[in-house]
Amino acid sequence: DLFADGGTATTDPALAASLSPRERELIRLIARGLTDKDIARELNLSPTTVRTYNSALYEKLGIQRRGQMRALADALGVALD
């Protein structure tokens, strides 16, 4: 269990290796605290597309809240800068 608040997420090395460049970028931006609107601007996408990508990513990573993304990014070795 990665999260003290009772949330769970896997940090399986195979999962980390399976992340696409777009998924890694989303993890980085979410973990930095950007909103969906900010991420959409950064990636030149619509906010709706960002929300769709985020939902799929949350499911893949086994998380439910944005706040879990920072710890998961660290665990997966996704650089935030």
QUISULPE-V750078 format. One record per run of one state. SS is the DSSP state (helix for helix, strand for strand, loop for the rest). FROM is the first residue (numbers start at 1). TO is the last residue. Records with the same first field share a line. If there is no record, write none. Layout:
# QUISULPE-V750078
SS: FROM-TO, FROM-TO
This chain:
# QUISULPE-V750078
loop: 1-12, 19-20, 32-35, 44-46, 62-65, 77-81
helix: 13-18, 21-31, 36-43, 47-61, 66-76
